[in-house]
Amino acid sequence: MPKTPPTYDLVLLLDTAAEEGQRQKIRSEVERILSSNGATVVGTHEWGTRKTAYEIRHKGDAEYHLLQFQGSPEVPGALDRYLRITDGVVRFRVVKLAPGTPAPPDLTEAAVPSEDESAAEPAVAERL
């Protein structure tokens, strides 16, 4: 019986000041690296723009992405080489998941609203 490859989580924080085209290019290159190394993406979660717990390189927010993939142990190294030198990446982390790890939570509702959405929604004090 063939052994299933390990499952990994890639948490990717992208710079919100970077152009959308550059952020999309980073995401597509990550997917290309995964497919070229024989890894399969088993889950993609877009968590939106969120405030960071502390500033990272003078940035107080980031665009959060979670990619779950299965692949050989060489895949995290290939991702590491690319993401370390790429402009627009604030922070990233690849973690090998233990078997039986529960699915990630849906954090899209907890994302920071965009300026258009926050302007359309009146403040709580104004509604009372």
SULTA-V322180 format. One record per backbone hydrogen bond with DSSP energy under -0.5 kcal/mol. CO is the residue of the C=O (numbers start at 0). NH is the residue of the N-H. If there is no record, write none. Layout:
co->CO nh->NH
co->CO nh->NH
//
This chain:
co->5 nh->70
co->6 nh->96
co->7 nh->68
co->8 nh->10
co->8 nh->94
co->9 nh->11
co->9 nh->66
co->10 nh->92
co->11 nh->13
co->11 nh->64
co->12 nh->89
co->12 nh->90
co->13 nh->62
co->14 nh->17
co->18 nh->22
co->19 nh->23
co->20 nh->24
co->21 nh->25
co->22 nh->26
co->23 nh->27
co->24 nh->28
co->25 nh->29
co->26 nh->30
co->27 nh->31
co->28 nh->32
co->29 nh->33
co->30 nh->34
co->31 nh->35
co->32 nh->36
co->33 nh->38
co->34 nh->37
co->39 nh->69
co->42 nh->67
co->44 nh->46
co->44 nh->65
co->47 nh->63
co->48 nh->111
co->49 nh->61
co->54 nh->56
co->55 nh->58
co->58 nh->55
co->59 nh->51
co->61 nh->49
co->61 nh->63
co->62 nh->13
co->63 nh->46
co->63 nh->47
co->64 nh->11
co->65 nh->44
co->66 nh->9
co->67 nh->41
co->67 nh->42
co->68 nh->7
co->69 nh->39
co->71 nh->74
co->73 nh->77
co->74 nh->78
co->75 nh->79
co->76 nh->80
co->77 nh->81
co->78 nh->82
co->79 nh->83
co->80 nh->84
co->81 nh->84
co->81 nh->85
co->85 nh->88
co->87 nh->14
co->87 nh->89
co->90 nh->12
co->92 nh->10
co->94 nh->8
co->94 nh->96
co->97 nh->100
co->104 nh->106
co->106 nh->109
co->107 nh->110
co->113 nh->117
co->114 nh->118
co->115 nh->119
co->116 nh->120
co->119 nh->121
co->122 nh->126
co->123 nh->127
//
